[in-house]
């Protein structure tokens, strides 16, 4: 299918399928911001409420070259607006609750009980907006024996069993290189918010949604928690695949490929390619029993060929194989370019950077990266104007450090005064 065919009936008058939905996001670092990122990418008006000093994501490496911005902040906070607000003050609490009256969804990922203590928990928001969908993301959940504990992503990966199966078979447990628990719980937070929103639209009922990093990782563990509970052995496979053989990473003359077969029909094609038709009638169970042997057969064949030759030959035969790419390789990858998975975004200083695009495509309501991540407090004036705060009230909030002003706003205010 051509791209133009897929988007033949696309509308250009909407931000996305969630156009018109407002999300207030009181979050920090990754899991909560990821949930908000998904909703923002899908067209919702997401307002990130951030401490006036700025949250940690603005300081996490890596920095964008020749810039003071971080890759993480620009990645997960694009398509949002920003309101700097000190929630631990009565004025900040009142402003937040006023903002919540205009919202459909609230997202927070503080330690359970924190926002209740500040007077902006679910009960407080429900009191001013009865049909609110309030999503709380935490390490261990809102209830349960460990619910009051701090729970960050690497800890969740090790607690839930994921790390025990990751890494080399003879090596130690290894966490994922990405924020896997945060990413998955952020996705579940976004999906749960949309499900609860659907229920609200049908019944008028809001609700509190509880998402835990540990629960999300368990859900995405492919049935392993069940196997573990039943005492079924769960070996660590490294780059091999527990249900198929041969499958592995193989060294070629100029790099590595990841290749293999699952289906018996594919195996028979492969045996012709590697000139081992004597093994053609081995079924999947027999290949699993002779894993080392069949793995060596494919490994030896790859060892005398280039990555391109292996990948192209497999593609011609309808067999799966890929070069083992780095993230740097993807910057010039033609398929990634054709999918527009790296979209160019201009920062406020004029610097242009490629950001990872939304993963889903919508034929009728296309989504994209509409704008960069906002500066701290960049939309204070805009949002407070929407809420009916006068200029004098806004100045008092800033003077008492309930809010702050971004550099851009301060410069604009100075120009207005000079004028």
C-alpha positions in Angstrom: 0.0 0.0 0.0 1.2 3.5 -0.8 1.2 6.1 2.0 -1.1 8.3 0.0 -3.6 5.5 -0.3 -3.6 4.9 3.5 -4.2 8.6 4.2 -6.6 9.2 1.3 -9.5 10.2 3.6 -7.4 12.0 6.2 -8.7 15.1 7.9 -6.5 18.1 8.5 -8.8 20.1 10.9 -8.1 18.0 14.0 -5.0 17.4 16.2 -5.8 13.7 16.3 -8.5 11.2 17.5 -8.4 12.8 21.0 -9.0 16.3 19.7 -11.0 18.2 22.3 -9.9 16.1 25.3 -8.0 17.9 28.1 -5.5 16.1 30.2 -3.8 17.5 33.3 -0.5 15.8 34.0 1.1 16.2 37.4 4.1 13.9 36.8 7.8 13.5 37.0 10.5 11.7 35.0 9.1 9.0 32.7 6.1 6.7 33.5 3.5 9.5 34.0 5.0 11.7 31.3 4.9 8.7 28.9 1.2 8.2 29.5 0.7 11.9 28.9 2.9 11.7 25.8 0.7 9.0 24.2 -2.4 11.1 24.8 -0.8 14.3 23.6 0.4 12.5 20.4 -3.1 11.3 19.8 -4.4 14.9 19.9 -5.3 15.6 23.5 -4.6 19.0 25.1 -2.1 17.8 27.7 -1.0 20.4 30.3 2.0 19.3 32.3 2.0 20.7 35.8 5.6 21.0 36.9 7.4 22.3 40.0 8.7 25.9 39.4 12.2 24.7 39.9 11.8 22.2 37.1 11.7 18.4 37.4 14.6 16.0 37.1 14.0 15.1 33.4 15.3 18.5 32.4 18.7 17.5 33.8 19.0 13.8 32.9 21.6 12.9 30.3 22.1 12.8 27.4 22.1 16.4 26.5 21.3 17.4 23.0 24.6 18.6 21.4 25.1 22.3 21.5 22.0 22.7 23.6 20.8 22.9 27.2 17.9 20.6 26.5 17.9 16.9 27.2 16.8 14.1 24.8 14.5 12.7 27.4 12.6 15.9 28.0 12.1 16.6 24.3 11.1 13.0 23.6 8.4 12.5 26.3 7.1 16.1 26.7 6.5 17.1 23.1 3.0 18.1 22.1 2.2 19.3 25.6 1.7 22.7 27.3 3.5 23.5 30.5 2.3 25.2 33.7 4.8 25.7 36.5 3.1 25.3 39.8 4.0 24.7 43.4 1.3 22.2 44.5 2.4 22.3 48.2 0.9 25.7 48.7 -2.7 26.6 49.3 -2.7 28.9 46.3 -1.1 26.2 44.1 -3.6 23.6 45.3 -6.6 25.9 44.6 -5.2 26.7 41.1 -4.7 23.0 40.3 -8.2 22.1 41.4 -9.6 25.0 39.3 -7.7 23.6 36.3 -9.0 20.1 37.1 -12.6 21.4 36.7 -11.8 21.9 33.0 -10.1 18.5 32.5 -11.3 15.1 31.4 -8.3 13.1 32.6 -5.7 13.6 35.4 -2.4 11.7 35.4 0.0 11.5 38.3 2.9 9.2 39.2 3.9 10.3 42.7 4.3 7.9 45.6 0.9 6.8 46.7 -0.6 9.2 49.2 1.6 12.2 48.2 -1.1 14.1 46.3 -3.7 13.3 48.9 -1.4 14.9 51.5 -1.2 18.0 49.2 -5.0 18.2 48.9 -5.1 17.3 45.2 -5.6 13.5 45.4 -8.5 11.7 43.7 -11.0 12.5 46.4 -10.1 16.2 46.3 -10.4 16.3 42.5 -13.6 14.3 42.4 -15.1 16.8 44.8 -14.8 19.5 42.2 -15.2 17.3 39.0 -17.3 14.3 39.8 -16.8 12.5 36.4 -13.0 12.9 36.4 -10.8 10.1 35.2 -7.9 10.1 37.6 -4.9 7.9 36.6 -2.3 7.1 39.3 0.9 5.3 38.2 3.3 4.0 40.9 5.9 1.3 41.4 3.7 -1.2 43.4 0.2 0.2 43.1 -2.2 2.2 45.3 -2.9 -0.8 47.6 -1.1 -4.0 48.6 1.7 -4.8 51.1 4.4 -2.9 49.2 2.2 0.0 48.0 3.9 2.5 50.2 7.4 1.7 49.0 9.4 3.7 46.5 9.4 1.8 43.2 11.6 2.9 40.2 11.9 1.2 36.8 15.0 -0.9 37.4 13.7 -2.1 40.8 10.4 -3.1 39.2 12.3 -5.0 36.4 14.1 -7.1 39.0 11.2 -7.5 41.4 8.8 -8.9 38.8 11.2 -11.5 37.4 12.0 -9.8 34.1 15.7 -9.3 34.8 16.1 -12.9 35.9 15.5 -14.1 32.3 17.4 -11.3 30.6 21.1 -11.5 29.6 23.4 -14.3 28.7 22.5 -17.8 29.9 25.6 -18.0 32.1 25.6 -14.4 33.2 23.9 -12.4 35.9 20.4 -10.9 35.7 20.3 -7.8 33.4 17.8 -5.0 33.3 16.5 -3.7 29.9 18.5 -0.9 28.3 15.3 1.2 28.1 12.9 2.4 30.9 10.9 -0.8 30.1 8.6 -0.7 33.2 8.0 3.0 32.9 7.3 2.7 29.2 4.8 -0.2 29.6 3.1 1.3 32.6 2.8 4.6 30.7 1.2 2.8 27.8 -1.2 1.0 30.2 -2.0 4.3 31.9 -2.9 5.9 28.6 -5.0 2.9 27.4 -6.8 2.7 30.8 -7.5 6.4 30.7 -9.1 6.0 27.3 -11.1 3.0 28.4 -12.3 4.9 31.5 -13.1 7.9 29.3 -15.3 5.7 27.1 -17.1 4.5 30.2 -17.6 8.1 31.4 -19.0 9.1 28.0 -21.5 6.2 28.2 -22.5 6.5 31.9 -21.3 9.9 33.2 -19.2 8.1 35.8 -15.6 9.0 36.5 -13.2 6.8 38.4 -9.8 6.3 39.9 -7.4 4.2 37.7 -4.5 2.4 39.5 -1.5 1.4 37.3 1.6 -0.2 38.8 5.0 -0.7 37.1 5.2 -4.2 38.6 1.7 -5.2 37.4 2.4 -3.8 33.9 5.6 -5.8 33.6 3.9 -8.9 34.8 1.1 -8.5 32.3 3.6 -8.2 29.5 5.6 -11.2 30.6 4.1 -13.6 28.0 2.5 -16.0 30.5 5.8 -16.5 32.5 4.2 -15.6 35.8 1.8 -18.5 35.3 4.6 -20.8 34.3 6.6 -19.8 37.3 3.6 -20.3 39.7 3.1 -23.8 38.2 6.8 -24.7 38.7 7.5 -24.8 35.0 11.2 -24.2 34.4 12.0 -20.9 32.7 15.6 -20.9 31.3 17.4 -17.8 30.1 17.9 -18.0 26.4 20.0 -14.9 25.6 19.7 -14.3 21.9 18.2 -17.7 21.2 14.4 -18.3 21.2 12.8 -20.8 23.5 10.2 -22.0 21.1 12.2 -22.1 17.8 15.5 -23.2 16.4 17.7 -22.2 14.8 17.3 -18.6 15.9 20.2 -16.5 17.0 22.5 -13.6 16.3 25.2 -14.7 13.8 28.5 -13.1 12.9 29.0 -12.4 9.2 32.1 -11.1 7.4 31.2 -7.5 8.1 28.8 -7.4 11.0 26.0 -9.4 12.7 22.6 -10.6 11.6 19.7 -11.9 13.6 18.0 -14.7 11.7 16.2 -18.0 12.1 13.1 -20.0 11.4 10.0 -21.1 13.4 7.9 -22.9 10.8 8.7 -26.4 9.5 8.1 -25.1 5.9 10.6 -22.3 6.4 13.1 -24.8 7.8 12.9 -27.0 4.7 13.6 -23.9 2.5 16.5 -23.0 4.8 18.1 -26.5 4.5 18.2 -26.1 0.7 19.9 -22.7 1.1 22.6 -24.0 3.5 22.9 -27.3 1.5 21.8 -29.5 4.3 18.7 -31.2 2.8 19.6 -34.3 5.0 18.0 -32.3 7.9 15.0 -31.1 6.0 12.5 -33.4 7.7 13.3 -32.3 11.3 10.2 -30.9 12.8 10.1 -28.1 15.4 10.4 -30.4 18.4 13.3 -32.3 16.9 15.1 -29.1 16.1 14.6 -27.9 19.7 16.2 -31.2 20.8 19.1 -30.6 18.4 19.3 -26.9 18.9 23.1 -26.6 19.1 23.5 -28.6 15.9 21.0 -26.6 13.8 22.2 -23.4 15.3 25.8 -24.2 14.2 24.6 -25.1 10.7 23.1 -21.6 10.1 26.0 -19.9 12.0 28.6 -21.5 9.7 26.7 -20.5 6.6 26.4 -16.8 7.7 30.1 -16.7 8.7 31.3 -16.7 5.1 28.8 -14.1 3.9 28.2 -10.4 4.3 25.3 -9.0 6.3 23.7 -7.7 3.1 24.0 -11.0 1.4 22.4 -12.9 4.2 19.5 -10.4 4.7 18.8 -10.1 1.0 18.9 -13.8 0.4 16.6 -14.5 3.3 14.2 -11.8 2.0 14.1 -13.3 -1.4 13.2 -16.7 0.1 10.6 -15.3 2.4 12.7 -16.0 5.5 13.2 -13.6 8.4 16.5 -11.9 8.9 17.8 -8.4 9.8 21.1 -6.7 10.3 21.9 -6.1 14.0 21.5 -2.3 13.9 22.4 0.3 16.4 20.1 3.3 17.1 22.7 5.4 15.2 22.2 3.2 12.1 18.5 4.1 12.1 19.2 7.7 11.4 19.9 6.9 7.8 17.6 3.8 7.4 15.4 4.2 4.4 12.5 2.2 5.9 12.5 4.3 9.1 12.4 7.4 6.8 9.5 6.0 4.8 7.6 5.4 8.0 8.5 9.0 9.2 9.5 7.5 12.6 12.0 10.3 13.1 10.4 13.7 12.6 12.3 16.9 12.6 11.4 19.3 15.4 12.7 22.9 15.8 13.6 23.9 19.4 13.0 27.5 20.6 16.6 28.3 19.9 16.2 27.3 16.2 18.1 24.1 16.6 16.5 21.2 14.7 16.5 17.6 16.1 14.9 14.3 15.0 12.4 13.0 17.5 10.8 9.5 17.6 7.3 9.8 16.1 4.1 8.4 17.4 3.9 4.6 16.9 0.4 4.4 15.6 -1.0 5.8 12.3 -4.6 6.9 11.9 -6.0 7.0 8.4 -8.8 9.5 9.2 -7.2 11.5 12.1 -3.4 11.6 11.4 -1.1 12.3 14.3 2.4 13.8 14.4 4.8 15.7 16.5 3.0 19.1 16.4 5.6 21.0 18.5 8.6 20.7 20.7 8.6 20.1 24.5 7.7 23.3 26.2 10.0 25.3 28.4 9.3 25.4 32.1 6.2 27.6 32.7 6.0 28.5 29.0 2.2 28.4 28.9 1.6 29.9 32.4 0.0 33.1 31.0 -2.0 31.3 28.4 -3.4 28.7 30.8 -4.1 31.2 33.6 -5.8 33.5 31.1 -8.0 30.6 30.2 -8.9 30.0 33.8 -9.8 33.7 34.3 -6.8 34.9 36.4 -6.1 38.6 36.0 -2.7 40.0 35.2 -2.4 41.2 38.8 -3.3 37.8 40.2 -0.8 36.1 37.9 1.9 38.5 39.0 1.1 37.8 42.7 1.3 34.0 42.0 4.7 34.5 40.4 6.0 36.8 43.1 5.0 34.3 45.8 6.8 31.5 43.8 3.5 29.5 43.3 4.3 29.8 39.6 7.3 30.8 37.6 8.0 32.4 34.3 9.9 31.0 31.4 12.7 33.1 29.8 10.4 33.7 26.9 7.5 35.0 29.0 9.9 37.2 31.0 11.2 38.8 27.9 7.7 39.3 26.5 6.6 40.9 29.8 9.6 43.2 29.7 8.8 44.3 26.1 5.2 45.0 27.1 6.4 47.1 30.0 8.9 49.0 27.8 6.2 49.6 25.3 
